[in-house]
Amino acid sequence: MENFNKPILDINNLKTYFPIRRGILSRTVGYIRAVDGVNLEIHQGETLGLVGESGCGKTTLARTIVRLDQAKSGSILFEGNDILTKDEKNIRLLRNKIQIIFQDPFSSLNPRMTVMDILTEGLIEHRVIHLRQKKEEALQLLNNVAMDADALHRYPHEFSGGQRQRISIARAISTKPGLVICDEAVSALDVSIQAQVINLLIELRNEHKLSYLFISHDLSIVSNIADRTAVMYLGKIVEYADTSTIINKPLHPYTKALISAIPRAGILKEKRTILKGDVPSPSNPPSGCRFHPRCPIAEKRCSEEEPQLEEKNKNHFVACHLIPTSKNSY
Amino acid sequence: MKTLRILFSSGKVVFGLSVFLFLFIGSITFTALSSKDPTEMVGNLYDSPSKEYPLGTDNFGRDVLVELIHGIKTSVIVGLSAGILATLIGTIIGTIAGFTGKWVDNVLNSLTNLFLVIPSFVILVLLAVSLQKRSLFLVTMVIGITSWPWTARAVRAQASSLKTREHISMAKLNGKGNLNIMFTEVLPYMLSYIFMVFVIQSAGGILNEAGLSMLGLGPENTISLGVMLSWALNFEAVRTGAWWAFFPAVFSIAVITFSLYLVNIGMDEVFNPRLRK
């Protein structure tokens, strides 16, 4: 593992709840706890993978970091400044430092703008470049993502999914951000294209010293790019360690189930841990450990007491009562 | 350009638009070129159609055909202007409500609902009665101001669904202001829809004007299709069998609104591929 110094992004006990409103007076009758007390750190130049089933709050976490969704409590420090306490005016200045790549390259690019306009929208809005430099800058960005110059005056619908995602990536790095959030950035693509795009992301990371928050439901993709990986379940982080540790020595039963779901040659189907049921509703999470109704090793204690994220081994955080803390970790 | 080409590939659009434009441009050209005064009395009470006056004369002995052409021009202008006004107000309120959301949406939506549940024709009548002098301009305003809620509601629904698109999140992240996003990312998507709404609103405007005028609450000192109907009604044209005094006006209203509805249906088929055959 490389030596990372100060965190570029530091998330502390972040909670994002969506109110459920009922009746003519729109009374709040409950909350959907999409993100419920998340702590994460991303260091300069590091890629943090975030995996979890759909509906576990990954996207909400991403949208909260860029302030598209409003956090209920907690703090997000970006380069030492709390993002959540900033007002609209200050947040605009910050926005070009954190960029996001969405999953669907078909809806995230405005179909009525040319590629040149899409790529330079942020730069022009923030008055980083003059209108005269627009073409030059857009060409440079296209070059970064290995696309031809003739794409400049074309519209998004003229491109394939992979090409569009390259355009999204070029757009994301246009403002020279410190952090790029990839929200299922390759999930909508073909497997062969996924590899290309991931390689492109790795290249750009090394070239521009970017940090990534790489969100995916697919642990095998995350393992290709992430230095460290966090596993999320129903709004909470359940395990958090180096990617190689997560893949090779997972501790949390949920992570084990996710890993056994990765298709691999030579492993018999019977050996896999198949999880029963679906993710419970985040508006009414199970008591105690949120995973206990689906957990193959759950005990009575699990339904009563909520486990905290603890450092079970060195740099290996797990939220589970049944995993013993290793003695030689300190 | 491409949209226009697709639009004109629809027979309904082409036919409806041709009929509408023929009547509208024809009436404008005629009134501009011809020196015939529609208020000049050329015959007696309800002269039946003759060679000289193809549609006969009305209760004041005036040439119905000349009146009709002037009436078409006035009615269409009132309809289009009221349509523009209603579409404009409705689009502004609907876009702001749908895109901004939160309390702004609540307030604007309540206002829209309030206008929707009050029968607009009653407001129209009350407003028209309370006005001292009813010029053509005022009647147009009254119609436009009472018919926007429907547009507002439809546009609001569109805008609030558009606002969840990712490219709008993207624009926000790029630091674009709300007004800027509304103009560059939301409105362009609704243009075809808004234009369709405008067509319907114009047809509605023509009908509203006719209704108001028939009740005797239309514009003063002007001839419109509704005003012609009002005269025919007051002077017992139906009972005396003088069909030429009211039928041409009724027929014109029907043809004009029908042509506009046809344009609307054709556009709907073009923009909504599921309706295509």
Contacts between the chains, C-beta under 8 A, distances in Angstrom:
chain1	res1	chain2	res2	distance
A	63	B	169	7.7
A	66	B	173	5.8
A	68	B	169	5.3
A	68	B	172	6.7
A	68	B	173	7.5
A	92	B	175	4.5
A	95	B	173	5.3
A	95	B	174	7.2
A	95	B	175	5.4
A	96	B	174	7.6
A	96	B	175	6.8
A	99	B	173	6.9
A	100	B	169	7.8
A	100	B	170	7.8
A	100	B	173	6.2
A	102	B	166	4.6
A	102	B	169	7.4
A	102	B	170	7.4
A	104	B	166	6.3
A	107	B	165	5.5
A	107	B	166	4.7
A	107	B	167	6.5
A	108	B	166	3.9
A	108	B	167	5.4
A	108	B	169	7.7
A	108	B	170	5.7
A	109	B	167	5.9
A	109	B	170	7.7
A	110	B	167	4.3
A	110	B	170	7.6
A	110	B	171	7.3
A	110	B	184	7.8
A	110	B	185	5.9
A	111	B	167	7.9
A	112	B	188	5.3
A	112	B	189	7.8
A	121	B	171	7.0
A	121	B	174	4.9
A	121	B	176	7.5
A	122	B	173	7.6
A	122	B	174	3.8
A	122	B	175	6.6
A	125	B	174	5.1
A	125	B	175	4.5
A	125	B	176	5.6
A	126	B	174	7.8
A	126	B	175	5.5
A	171	B	170	7.7
A	175	B	174	8.0
